[in-house]
Amino acid sequence: MNTPVTTATLGLIVLCVFALWFRAPAIEADLQRAVDHQLESMGAAATAQVDGREVVLTGTATSAAEAAHWVDAVESVWGVRTVTSKLDRSEPVRPVAGTSQAPSPAAAAAALSEELQRIMSRSEVTFQTDSHWLSHQGRAALVDVASALAETPDLQVQIGGHTDSRGPPAFNRFLSQRRADAVVAQLQELGVDPSRLHPVGFGATLPRDTNRTARGRAHNRRIEFQVIVP
């Protein structure tokens, strides 16, 4: 009595396997498009090769933190099983001693400011909710910030902490100051001289977006780096 059922079940399994086998190239192509779109949306200088559900990344990242960020982003794409990184890391081109004149302090400050803005546009410094504890993303971003600061050891930088308008003003100022202090502490661990860093908590006094929407409030909760021009 059980033989017809067993045979039917086996037949259904075989049919499903054949269906998946014939559909596999289309599934792989869909996954390739999804991964390519993810990399393109981040402006990543990387190329993905999808094989089944495995992805291999090649290209050049400016830092280890940037490479890790690209890998994490690809791993978050639905359908990806594993990501193998074959990313190279570019090194800044340094002039040969005596072949070029050192930039003026104002030019060096402008270059550092531009580099810090580029880093923050790619990966902002974020914190756990209602806390001064840095998130994993925030720590990764500060690795790049520390590298940029190492290139200009004579420049001073103000680190401004900002919040949205929710909560009492006194608490917002306190929280923003603690967050700015946390950034200084993390950069010090990464080798930056803390005497160069000047943390200031602004609370909700300097919004860059509306506080009437969740999106606007998220923009207002931030850390900003202001290079102090000599």
LOLUMBA-658351 format. One record per residue (C-alpha): residue number from 1; x, y, z. Coordinates in Angstrom, 3 decimals, m for minus. Example, Ala and Ser with C-alpha at 12.3 -4.5 7.8 and 13.67 -1.06 7.14 Angstrom:
<pt><pos>1</pos><x>12.300</x><y>m4.500</y><z>7.800</z></pt>
<pt><pos>2</pos><x>13.670</x><y>m1.060</y><z>7.140</z></pt>
% end
This chain:
<pt><pos>1</pos><x>0.000</x><y>0.000</y><z>0.000</z></pt>
<pt><pos>2</pos><x>2.875</x><y>2.355</y><z>0.714</z></pt>
<pt><pos>3</pos><x>4.734</x><y>1.705</y><z>m2.544</z></pt>
<pt><pos>4</pos><x>2.652</x><y>4.070</y><z>m4.771</z></pt>
<pt><pos>5</pos><x>3.064</x><y>6.894</y><z>m2.246</z></pt>
<pt><pos>6</pos><x>6.795</x><y>6.334</y><z>m1.961</z></pt>
<pt><pos>7</pos><x>7.187</x><y>6.213</y><z>m5.711</z></pt>
<pt><pos>8</pos><x>5.131</x><y>9.371</y><z>m6.163</z></pt>
<pt><pos>9</pos><x>7.162</x><y>11.177</y><z>m3.545</z></pt>
<pt><pos>10</pos><x>10.412</x><y>10.079</y><z>m5.153</z></pt>
<pt><pos>11</pos><x>9.150</x><y>11.212</y><z>m8.511</z></pt>
<pt><pos>12</pos><x>8.238</x><y>14.619</y><z>m7.099</z></pt>
<pt><pos>13</pos><x>11.701</x><y>15.013</y><z>m5.599</z></pt>
<pt><pos>14</pos><x>13.347</x><y>14.130</y><z>m8.894</z></pt>
<pt><pos>15</pos><x>11.097</x><y>16.601</y><z>m10.703</z></pt>
<pt><pos>16</pos><x>12.036</x><y>19.372</y><z>m8.248</z></pt>
<pt><pos>17</pos><x>15.731</x><y>18.627</y><z>m8.655</z></pt>
<pt><pos>18</pos><x>15.446</x><y>18.829</y><z>m12.448</z></pt>
<pt><pos>19</pos><x>13.453</x><y>22.069</y><z>m12.151</z></pt>
<pt><pos>20</pos><x>16.096</x><y>23.636</y><z>m9.946</z></pt>
<pt><pos>21</pos><x>18.858</x><y>22.402</y><z>m12.235</z></pt>
<pt><pos>22</pos><x>17.266</x><y>24.008</y><z>m15.271</z></pt>
<pt><pos>23</pos><x>16.535</x><y>27.204</y><z>m13.297</z></pt>
<pt><pos>24</pos><x>20.037</x><y>27.472</y><z>m11.779</z></pt>
<pt><pos>25</pos><x>21.583</x><y>29.688</y><z>m14.512</z></pt>
<pt><pos>26</pos><x>18.730</x><y>32.205</y><z>m14.209</z></pt>
<pt><pos>27</pos><x>19.007</x><y>32.238</y><z>m10.408</z></pt>
<pt><pos>28</pos><x>22.754</x><y>32.801</y><z>m10.662</z></pt>
<pt><pos>29</pos><x>22.228</x><y>35.654</y><z>m13.142</z></pt>
<pt><pos>30</pos><x>19.688</x><y>37.288</y><z>m10.799</z></pt>
<pt><pos>31</pos><x>22.162</x><y>37.028</y><z>m7.916</z></pt>
<pt><pos>32</pos><x>24.926</x><y>38.521</y><z>m10.058</z></pt>
<pt><pos>33</pos><x>22.723</x><y>41.521</y><z>m10.857</z></pt>
<pt><pos>34</pos><x>21.802</x><y>41.996</y><z>m7.192</z></pt>
<pt><pos>35</pos><x>25.441</x><y>41.900</y><z>m6.079</z></pt>
<pt><pos>36</pos><x>26.539</x><y>44.257</y><z>m8.867</z></pt>
<pt><pos>37</pos><x>23.789</x><y>46.692</y><z>m7.884</z></pt>
<pt><pos>38</pos><x>24.908</x><y>46.593</y><z>m4.243</z></pt>
<pt><pos>39</pos><x>28.504</x><y>47.378</y><z>m5.162</z></pt>
<pt><pos>40</pos><x>27.473</x><y>50.114</y><z>m7.603</z></pt>
<pt><pos>41</pos><x>25.238</x><y>51.776</y><z>m4.996</z></pt>
<pt><pos>42</pos><x>28.262</x><y>52.101</y><z>m2.681</z></pt>
<pt><pos>43</pos><x>30.587</x><y>53.350</y><z>m5.411</z></pt>
<pt><pos>44</pos><x>32.833</x><y>50.367</y><z>m4.689</z></pt>
<pt><pos>45</pos><x>35.843</x><y>49.864</y><z>m6.962</z></pt>
<pt><pos>46</pos><x>35.267</x><y>46.126</y><z>m6.915</z></pt>
<pt><pos>47</pos><x>34.081</x><y>43.395</y><z>m9.280</z></pt>
<pt><pos>48</pos><x>32.025</x><y>40.386</y><z>m8.209</z></pt>
<pt><pos>49</pos><x>32.076</x><y>36.936</y><z>m9.777</z></pt>
<pt><pos>50</pos><x>29.095</x><y>34.798</y><z>m8.774</z></pt>
<pt><pos>51</pos><x>29.381</x><y>31.021</y><z>m8.932</z></pt>
<pt><pos>52</pos><x>26.202</x><y>29.433</y><z>m7.649</z></pt>
<pt><pos>53</pos><x>25.781</x><y>31.191</y><z>m4.312</z></pt>
<pt><pos>54</pos><x>29.486</x><y>31.840</y><z>m3.815</z></pt>
<pt><pos>55</pos><x>30.865</x><y>35.317</y><z>m4.573</z></pt>
<pt><pos>56</pos><x>34.485</x><y>36.300</y><z>m5.212</z></pt>
<pt><pos>57</pos><x>35.364</x><y>40.001</y><z>m4.899</z></pt>
<pt><pos>58</pos><x>38.313</x><y>41.494</y><z>m6.763</z></pt>
<pt><pos>59</pos><x>39.430</x><y>45.106</y><z>m7.043</z></pt>
<pt><pos>60</pos><x>41.238</x><y>47.718</y><z>m4.991</z></pt>
<pt><pos>61</pos><x>40.130</x><y>49.215</y><z>m1.653</z></pt>
<pt><pos>62</pos><x>41.739</x><y>52.230</y><z>m0.019</z></pt>
<pt><pos>63</pos><x>41.853</x><y>50.535</y><z>3.401</z></pt>
<pt><pos>64</pos><x>41.183</x><y>47.302</y><z>5.227</z></pt>
<pt><pos>65</pos><x>38.051</x><y>48.866</y><z>6.734</z></pt>
<pt><pos>66</pos><x>36.712</x><y>49.739</y><z>3.282</z></pt>
<pt><pos>67</pos><x>37.370</x><y>46.200</y><z>2.035</z></pt>
<pt><pos>68</pos><x>35.566</x><y>44.751</y><z>5.070</z></pt>
<pt><pos>69</pos><x>32.639</x><y>47.118</y><z>4.465</z></pt>
<pt><pos>70</pos><x>32.284</x><y>45.888</y><z>0.867</z></pt>
<pt><pos>71</pos><x>32.400</x><y>42.249</y><z>1.956</z></pt>
<pt><pos>72</pos><x>29.755</x><y>42.841</y><z>4.653</z></pt>
<pt><pos>73</pos><x>27.509</x><y>44.589</y><z>2.125</z></pt>
<pt><pos>74</pos><x>27.730</x><y>41.726</y><z>m0.376</z></pt>
<pt><pos>75</pos><x>27.118</x><y>39.158</y><z>2.376</z></pt>
<pt><pos>76</pos><x>23.879</x><y>40.995</y><z>3.190</z></pt>
<pt><pos>77</pos><x>22.497</x><y>40.357</y><z>m0.328</z></pt>
<pt><pos>78</pos><x>19.754</x><y>37.730</y><z>m0.153</z></pt>
<pt><pos>79</pos><x>20.910</x><y>34.441</y><z>m1.644</z></pt>
<pt><pos>80</pos><x>24.646</x><y>34.910</y><z>m1.072</z></pt>
<pt><pos>81</pos><x>26.162</x><y>32.052</y><z>0.928</z></pt>
<pt><pos>82</pos><x>29.829</x><y>33.032</y><z>1.211</z></pt>
<pt><pos>83</pos><x>32.049</x><y>35.883</y><z>0.020</z></pt>
<pt><pos>84</pos><x>35.739</x><y>35.391</y><z>m0.733</z></pt>
<pt><pos>85</pos><x>37.763</x><y>38.606</y><z>m0.769</z></pt>
<pt><pos>86</pos><x>40.631</x><y>38.929</y><z>m3.215</z></pt>
<pt><pos>87</pos><x>40.688</x><y>42.706</y><z>m2.837</z></pt>
<pt><pos>88</pos><x>43.970</x><y>44.586</y><z>m3.021</z></pt>
<pt><pos>89</pos><x>44.689</x><y>47.649</y><z>m0.923</z></pt>
<pt><pos>90</pos><x>46.038</x><y>50.783</y><z>m2.549</z></pt>
<pt><pos>91</pos><x>48.760</x><y>52.699</y><z>m0.810</z></pt>
<pt><pos>92</pos><x>48.974</x><y>56.512</y><z>m0.919</z></pt>
<pt><pos>93</pos><x>51.580</x><y>57.786</y><z>m3.337</z></pt>
<pt><pos>94</pos><x>54.252</x><y>59.623</y><z>m1.378</z></pt>
<pt><pos>95</pos><x>56.516</x><y>62.147</y><z>m3.073</z></pt>
<pt><pos>96</pos><x>60.241</x><y>61.387</y><z>m3.135</z></pt>
<pt><pos>97</pos><x>62.086</x><y>63.551</y><z>m0.631</z></pt>
<pt><pos>98</pos><x>63.422</x><y>66.708</y><z>m2.209</z></pt>
<pt><pos>99</pos><x>61.405</x><y>66.398</y><z>m5.425</z></pt>
<pt><pos>100</pos><x>58.432</x><y>68.542</y><z>m4.430</z></pt>
<pt><pos>101</pos><x>57.611</x><y>71.353</y><z>m2.034</z></pt>
<pt><pos>102</pos><x>55.553</x><y>70.564</y><z>1.066</z></pt>
<pt><pos>103</pos><x>51.995</x><y>71.940</y><z>0.892</z></pt>
<pt><pos>104</pos><x>51.157</x><y>75.037</y><z>2.919</z></pt>
<pt><pos>105</pos><x>49.325</x><y>74.505</y><z>6.247</z></pt>
<pt><pos>106</pos><x>46.123</x><y>75.870</y><z>4.713</z></pt>
<pt><pos>107</pos><x>46.397</x><y>73.510</y><z>1.714</z></pt>
<pt><pos>108</pos><x>47.133</x><y>70.558</y><z>4.002</z></pt>
<pt><pos>109</pos><x>44.093</x><y>71.458</y><z>6.122</z></pt>
<pt><pos>110</pos><x>41.891</x><y>71.680</y><z>3.043</z></pt>
<pt><pos>111</pos><x>43.132</x><y>68.307</y><z>1.780</z></pt>
<pt><pos>112</pos><x>42.518</x><y>66.649</y><z>5.165</z></pt>
<pt><pos>113</pos><x>39.054</x><y>68.186</y><z>5.400</z></pt>
<pt><pos>114</pos><x>38.181</x><y>66.839</y><z>1.948</z></pt>
<pt><pos>115</pos><x>39.464</x><y>63.377</y><z>2.848</z></pt>
<pt><pos>116</pos><x>37.480</x><y>63.292</y><z>6.125</z></pt>
<pt><pos>117</pos><x>34.320</x><y>64.323</y><z>4.265</z></pt>
<pt><pos>118</pos><x>34.925</x><y>61.540</y><z>1.737</z></pt>
<pt><pos>119</pos><x>35.276</x><y>58.990</y><z>4.525</z></pt>
<pt><pos>120</pos><x>32.119</x><y>60.191</y><z>6.288</z></pt>
<pt><pos>121</pos><x>30.102</x><y>60.141</y><z>3.049</z></pt>
<pt><pos>122</pos><x>30.969</x><y>56.469</y><z>2.682</z></pt>
<pt><pos>123</pos><x>30.554</x><y>55.278</y><z>6.281</z></pt>
<pt><pos>124</pos><x>29.390</x><y>57.553</y><z>9.084</z></pt>
<pt><pos>125</pos><x>30.362</x><y>57.204</y><z>12.744</z></pt>
<pt><pos>126</pos><x>27.325</x><y>55.708</y><z>14.480</z></pt>
<pt><pos>127</pos><x>26.497</x><y>54.690</y><z>18.042</z></pt>
<pt><pos>128</pos><x>24.214</x><y>52.321</y><z>19.875</z></pt>
<pt><pos>129</pos><x>20.790</x><y>53.867</y><z>20.634</z></pt>
<pt><pos>130</pos><x>20.828</x><y>56.488</y><z>23.432</z></pt>
<pt><pos>131</pos><x>24.421</x><y>55.529</y><z>24.187</z></pt>
<pt><pos>132</pos><x>27.963</x><y>56.743</y><z>23.633</z></pt>
<pt><pos>133</pos><x>29.145</x><y>53.220</y><z>22.759</z></pt>
<pt><pos>134</pos><x>30.397</x><y>53.076</y><z>19.182</z></pt>
<pt><pos>135</pos><x>28.737</x><y>50.655</y><z>16.780</z></pt>
<pt><pos>136</pos><x>30.763</x><y>48.202</y><z>14.680</z></pt>
<pt><pos>137</pos><x>30.251</x><y>50.486</y><z>11.679</z></pt>
<pt><pos>138</pos><x>31.438</x><y>53.468</y><z>13.706</z></pt>
<pt><pos>139</pos><x>34.656</x><y>51.718</y><z>14.733</z></pt>
<pt><pos>140</pos><x>35.333</x><y>50.682</y><z>11.142</z></pt>
<pt><pos>141</pos><x>34.905</x><y>54.264</y><z>9.920</z></pt>
<pt><pos>142</pos><x>37.359</x><y>55.560</y><z>12.526</z></pt>
<pt><pos>143</pos><x>40.075</x><y>53.227</y><z>11.198</z></pt>
<pt><pos>144</pos><x>40.041</x><y>55.265</y><z>7.982</z></pt>
<pt><pos>145</pos><x>39.851</x><y>58.538</y><z>9.926</z></pt>
<pt><pos>146</pos><x>42.930</x><y>57.562</y><z>11.948</z></pt>
<pt><pos>147</pos><x>44.808</x><y>56.741</y><z>8.720</z></pt>
<pt><pos>148</pos><x>43.951</x><y>60.154</y><z>7.288</z></pt>
<pt><pos>149</pos><x>45.033</x><y>61.932</y><z>10.471</z></pt>
<pt><pos>150</pos><x>48.332</x><y>60.042</y><z>10.466</z></pt>
<pt><pos>151</pos><x>49.170</x><y>61.674</y><z>7.127</z></pt>
<pt><pos>152</pos><x>48.918</x><y>65.166</y><z>8.672</z></pt>
<pt><pos>153</pos><x>50.316</x><y>64.917</y><z>12.224</z></pt>
<pt><pos>154</pos><x>50.617</x><y>68.683</y><z>12.702</z></pt>
<pt><pos>155</pos><x>46.935</x><y>69.533</y><z>12.198</z></pt>
<pt><pos>156</pos><x>44.350</x><y>69.958</y><z>14.952</z></pt>
<pt><pos>157</pos><x>40.788</x><y>68.671</y><z>14.528</z></pt>
<pt><pos>158</pos><x>37.550</x><y>69.541</y><z>16.289</z></pt>
<pt><pos>159</pos><x>35.241</x><y>66.562</y><z>16.800</z></pt>
<pt><pos>160</pos><x>31.647</x><y>67.729</y><z>17.050</z></pt>
<pt><pos>161</pos><x>28.919</x><y>65.536</y><z>18.522</z></pt>
<pt><pos>162</pos><x>25.324</x><y>66.224</y><z>17.425</z></pt>
<pt><pos>163</pos><x>21.898</x><y>64.807</y><z>18.330</z></pt>
<pt><pos>164</pos><x>18.329</x><y>65.213</y><z>17.112</z></pt>
<pt><pos>165</pos><x>15.865</x><y>67.370</y><z>19.058</z></pt>
<pt><pos>166</pos><x>14.162</x><y>64.565</y><z>20.969</z></pt>
<pt><pos>167</pos><x>14.850</x><y>64.602</y><z>24.684</z></pt>
<pt><pos>168</pos><x>15.787</x><y>67.434</y><z>27.078</z></pt>
<pt><pos>169</pos><x>18.416</x><y>69.869</y><z>25.739</z></pt>
<pt><pos>170</pos><x>20.700</x><y>69.245</y><z>28.716</z></pt>
<pt><pos>171</pos><x>20.688</x><y>65.483</y><z>28.100</z></pt>
<pt><pos>172</pos><x>21.282</x><y>65.950</y><z>24.353</z></pt>
<pt><pos>173</pos><x>24.300</x><y>68.143</y><z>25.027</z></pt>
<pt><pos>174</pos><x>25.608</x><y>65.632</y><z>27.590</z></pt>
<pt><pos>175</pos><x>25.127</x><y>62.691</y><z>25.206</z></pt>
<pt><pos>176</pos><x>26.734</x><y>64.501</y><z>22.279</z></pt>
<pt><pos>177</pos><x>29.754</x><y>65.370</y><z>24.434</z></pt>
<pt><pos>178</pos><x>30.124</x><y>61.747</y><z>25.589</z></pt>
<pt><pos>179</pos><x>29.986</x><y>60.598</y><z>21.977</z></pt>
<pt><pos>180</pos><x>32.627</x><y>63.099</y><z>20.894</z></pt>
<pt><pos>181</pos><x>34.792</x><y>61.953</y><z>23.825</z></pt>
<pt><pos>182</pos><x>34.285</x><y>58.311</y><z>22.757</z></pt>
<pt><pos>183</pos><x>35.555</x><y>59.149</y><z>19.265</z></pt>
<pt><pos>184</pos><x>38.679</x><y>60.734</y><z>20.755</z></pt>
<pt><pos>185</pos><x>39.278</x><y>57.648</y><z>22.916</z></pt>
<pt><pos>186</pos><x>38.912</x><y>55.297</y><z>19.942</z></pt>
<pt><pos>187</pos><x>41.221</x><y>57.387</y><z>17.750</z></pt>
<pt><pos>188</pos><x>43.777</x><y>57.421</y><z>20.564</z></pt>
<pt><pos>189</pos><x>43.660</x><y>53.606</y><z>20.619</z></pt>
<pt><pos>190</pos><x>44.333</x><y>53.718</y><z>16.877</z></pt>
<pt><pos>191</pos><x>47.495</x><y>55.743</y><z>17.432</z></pt>
<pt><pos>192</pos><x>46.299</x><y>59.362</y><z>17.086</z></pt>
<pt><pos>193</pos><x>47.766</x><y>61.877</y><z>19.549</z></pt>
<pt><pos>194</pos><x>44.748</x><y>62.998</y><z>21.647</z></pt>
<pt><pos>195</pos><x>46.254</x><y>66.462</y><z>22.097</z></pt>
<pt><pos>196</pos><x>45.360</x><y>67.087</y><z>18.429</z></pt>
<pt><pos>197</pos><x>41.684</x><y>66.312</y><z>19.017</z></pt>
<pt><pos>198</pos><x>39.139</x><y>68.697</y><z>20.514</z></pt>
<pt><pos>199</pos><x>35.758</x><y>67.086</y><z>21.350</z></pt>
<pt><pos>200</pos><x>32.711</x><y>69.376</y><z>21.595</z></pt>
<pt><pos>201</pos><x>29.108</x><y>68.379</y><z>22.299</z></pt>
<pt><pos>202</pos><x>26.610</x><y>70.581</y><z>20.460</z></pt>
<pt><pos>203</pos><x>23.452</x><y>68.667</y><z>21.350</z></pt>
<pt><pos>204</pos><x>20.621</x><y>69.537</y><z>18.961</z></pt>
<pt><pos>205</pos><x>21.696</x><y>73.156</y><z>18.412</z></pt>
<pt><pos>206</pos><x>23.124</x><y>72.680</y><z>14.887</z></pt>
<pt><pos>207</pos><x>20.717</x><y>70.491</y><z>12.886</z></pt>
<pt><pos>208</pos><x>21.535</x><y>69.827</y><z>9.256</z></pt>
<pt><pos>209</pos><x>18.063</x><y>68.490</y><z>8.462</z></pt>
<pt><pos>210</pos><x>14.503</x><y>68.684</y><z>9.780</z></pt>
<pt><pos>211</pos><x>13.671</x><y>67.053</y><z>13.106</z></pt>
<pt><pos>212</pos><x>10.089</x><y>66.415</y><z>11.996</z></pt>
<pt><pos>213</pos><x>10.817</x><y>63.142</y><z>10.218</z></pt>
<pt><pos>214</pos><x>12.702</x><y>59.981</y><z>11.187</z></pt>
<pt><pos>215</pos><x>14.996</x><y>60.418</y><z>8.183</z></pt>
<pt><pos>216</pos><x>15.808</x><y>63.983</y><z>9.133</z></pt>
<pt><pos>217</pos><x>16.481</x><y>63.070</y><z>12.764</z></pt>
<pt><pos>218</pos><x>18.829</x><y>60.296</y><z>11.621</z></pt>
<pt><pos>219</pos><x>20.804</x><y>62.864</y><z>9.598</z></pt>
<pt><pos>220</pos><x>21.063</x><y>65.095</y><z>12.650</z></pt>
<pt><pos>221</pos><x>22.511</x><y>62.354</y><z>14.892</z></pt>
<pt><pos>222</pos><x>26.114</x><y>62.540</y><z>13.739</z></pt>
<pt><pos>223</pos><x>29.791</x><y>63.182</y><z>14.370</z></pt>
<pt><pos>224</pos><x>31.488</x><y>65.895</y><z>12.350</z></pt>
<pt><pos>225</pos><x>35.209</x><y>66.557</y><z>11.907</z></pt>
<pt><pos>226</pos><x>36.306</x><y>70.188</y><z>11.526</z></pt>
<pt><pos>227</pos><x>39.942</x><y>70.775</y><z>10.648</z></pt>
<pt><pos>228</pos><x>41.351</x><y>73.762</y><z>12.517</z></pt>
<pt><pos>229</pos><x>43.257</x><y>75.904</y><z>9.986</z></pt>
<pt><pos>230</pos><x>46.584</x><y>77.100</y><z>11.438</z></pt>
% end
